[in-house]
Amino acid sequence: MSVDHHPHHHDHEHDPNGGIPFNEKLERIIRHWIKHNEDHASNYRNWAENAKANDQHQAAVLLEEAADLSLSVNQKFEAALAALDRK
């Protein structure tokens, strides 16, 4: 017995947010990005310390700057959180 498969469409509404209101989902992802950047900045600073300990001072300075840049991006994310229309 063969089964005839064919493309078909349904008129059912599909919630691309998985049932989570958009604003809540956006807030969650922004908070995730903030934590992610904080983790990266911490890792960069640890490697900067390792670089200093191994006489790689120029690399250490650049890694510290990268950490600072990661955290400066968080300022934009925090502003975006503050700007969310919490309906």
Short mmCIF file of the C-alpha atoms (twelve columns), coordinates in Angstrom:
data_MODEL
# 
_entry.id   MODEL 
# 
loop_
_atom_site.group_PDB 
_atom_site.id 
_atom_site.type_symbol 
_atom_site.label_atom_id 
_atom_site.label_alt_id 
_atom_site.label_comp_id 
_atom_site.label_asym_id 
_atom_site.label_seq_id 
_atom_site.Cartn_x 
_atom_site.Cartn_y 
_atom_site.Cartn_z 
_atom_site.pdbx_PDB_model_num 
ATOM 1  C CA . MET A 1  0.000  0.000  0.000  1 
ATOM 2  C CA . SER A 2  1.511  3.310  -1.009 1 
ATOM 3  C CA . VAL A 3  0.919  6.585  0.719  1 
ATOM 4  C CA . ASP A 4  0.540  9.624  -1.478 1 
ATOM 5  C CA . HIS A 5  2.449  12.520 0.104  1 
ATOM 6  C CA . HIS A 6  1.870  15.951 -1.305 1 
ATOM 7  C CA . PRO A 7  2.516  19.453 -0.068 1 
ATOM 8  C CA . HIS A 8  -0.452 21.035 1.554  1 
ATOM 9  C CA . HIS A 9  -1.237 24.160 3.492  1 
ATOM 10 C CA . HIS A 10 -3.368 24.748 6.499  1 
ATOM 11 C CA . ASP A 11 -5.200 27.900 7.382  1 
ATOM 12 C CA . HIS A 12 -4.351 27.482 11.063 1 
ATOM 13 C CA . GLU A 13 -2.681 30.430 12.705 1 
ATOM 14 C CA . HIS A 14 0.896  29.660 13.640 1 
ATOM 15 C CA . ASP A 15 2.519  31.560 16.505 1 
ATOM 16 C CA . PRO A 16 6.225  31.981 15.560 1 
ATOM 17 C CA . ASN A 17 6.976  32.976 19.180 1 
ATOM 18 C CA . GLY A 18 5.957  29.594 20.545 1 
ATOM 19 C CA . GLY A 19 3.147  31.080 22.612 1 
ATOM 20 C CA . ILE A 20 5.403  33.638 24.286 1 
ATOM 21 C CA . PRO A 21 4.404  37.278 23.720 1 
ATOM 22 C CA . PHE A 22 6.892  39.017 21.434 1 
ATOM 23 C CA . ASN A 23 7.980  41.618 24.010 1 
ATOM 24 C CA . GLU A 24 8.716  38.909 26.567 1 
ATOM 25 C CA . LYS A 25 10.706 36.910 24.044 1 
ATOM 26 C CA . LEU A 26 12.657 40.027 22.996 1 
ATOM 27 C CA . GLU A 27 13.395 40.862 26.626 1 
ATOM 28 C CA . ARG A 28 14.648 37.322 27.261 1 
ATOM 29 C CA . ILE A 29 16.989 37.334 24.275 1 
ATOM 30 C CA . ILE A 30 18.391 40.769 25.122 1 
ATOM 31 C CA . ARG A 31 19.048 39.641 28.708 1 
ATOM 32 C CA . HIS A 32 20.759 36.537 27.282 1 
ATOM 33 C CA . TRP A 33 22.979 38.704 25.062 1 
ATOM 34 C CA . ILE A 34 23.940 40.873 28.038 1 
ATOM 35 C CA . LYS A 35 24.982 37.804 30.054 1 
ATOM 36 C CA . HIS A 36 26.790 36.389 27.028 1 
ATOM 37 C CA . ASN A 37 28.809 39.601 26.599 1 
ATOM 38 C CA . GLU A 38 29.629 39.687 30.309 1 
ATOM 39 C CA . ASP A 39 30.915 36.107 30.091 1 
ATOM 40 C CA . HIS A 40 33.042 36.961 27.062 1 
ATOM 41 C CA . ALA A 41 34.447 40.083 28.720 1 
ATOM 42 C CA . SER A 42 35.417 38.062 31.783 1 
ATOM 43 C CA . ASN A 43 37.133 35.486 29.594 1 
ATOM 44 C CA . TYR A 44 39.002 38.206 27.666 1 
ATOM 45 C CA . ARG A 45 40.197 39.737 30.938 1 
ATOM 46 C CA . ASN A 46 41.421 36.358 32.176 1 
ATOM 47 C CA . TRP A 47 43.389 35.901 28.980 1 
ATOM 48 C CA . ALA A 48 44.726 39.446 29.284 1 
ATOM 49 C CA . GLU A 49 46.095 38.550 32.724 1 
ATOM 50 C CA . ASN A 50 47.641 35.382 31.280 1 
ATOM 51 C CA . ALA A 51 49.157 37.407 28.463 1 
ATOM 52 C CA . LYS A 52 50.683 39.885 30.941 1 
ATOM 53 C CA . ALA A 53 52.093 37.018 32.989 1 
ATOM 54 C CA . ASN A 54 53.753 35.739 29.819 1 
ATOM 55 C CA . ASP A 55 55.223 39.089 28.780 1 
ATOM 56 C CA . GLN A 56 52.655 39.647 26.033 1 
ATOM 57 C CA . HIS A 57 51.763 43.153 27.153 1 
ATOM 58 C CA . GLN A 58 50.515 44.489 23.816 1 
ATOM 59 C CA . ALA A 59 48.168 41.510 23.432 1 
ATOM 60 C CA . ALA A 60 47.004 42.027 27.027 1 
ATOM 61 C CA . VAL A 61 46.111 45.661 26.341 1 
ATOM 62 C CA . LEU A 62 44.153 44.685 23.235 1 
ATOM 63 C CA . LEU A 63 42.290 41.937 25.091 1 
ATOM 64 C CA . GLU A 64 41.352 44.422 27.823 1 
ATOM 65 C CA . GLU A 65 40.051 46.776 25.130 1 
ATOM 66 C CA . ALA A 66 38.017 43.935 23.624 1 
ATOM 67 C CA . ALA A 67 36.496 43.279 27.052 1 
ATOM 68 C CA . ASP A 68 35.596 46.958 27.389 1 
ATOM 69 C CA . LEU A 69 33.995 46.950 23.928 1 
ATOM 70 C CA . SER A 70 31.905 43.895 24.776 1 
ATOM 71 C CA . LEU A 71 30.596 45.632 27.873 1 
ATOM 72 C CA . SER A 72 29.938 48.863 25.966 1 
ATOM 73 C CA . VAL A 73 27.630 46.928 23.645 1 
ATOM 74 C CA . ASN A 74 25.670 45.970 26.751 1 
ATOM 75 C CA . GLN A 75 24.870 49.648 27.281 1 
ATOM 76 C CA . LYS A 76 22.922 49.535 24.019 1 
ATOM 77 C CA . PHE A 77 21.169 46.331 25.073 1 
ATOM 78 C CA . GLU A 78 20.258 47.848 28.440 1 
ATOM 79 C CA . ALA A 79 18.880 50.914 26.661 1 
ATOM 80 C CA . ALA A 80 16.867 48.615 24.401 1 
ATOM 81 C CA . LEU A 81 15.430 46.876 27.477 1 
ATOM 82 C CA . ALA A 82 14.469 50.239 28.938 1 
ATOM 83 C CA . ALA A 83 12.819 51.213 25.640 1 
ATOM 84 C CA . LEU A 84 10.662 48.097 25.442 1 
ATOM 85 C CA . ASP A 85 6.987  48.881 25.468 1 
ATOM 86 C CA . ARG A 86 5.820  46.611 28.276 1 
ATOM 87 C CA . LYS A 87 2.208  45.971 27.364 1 
# 
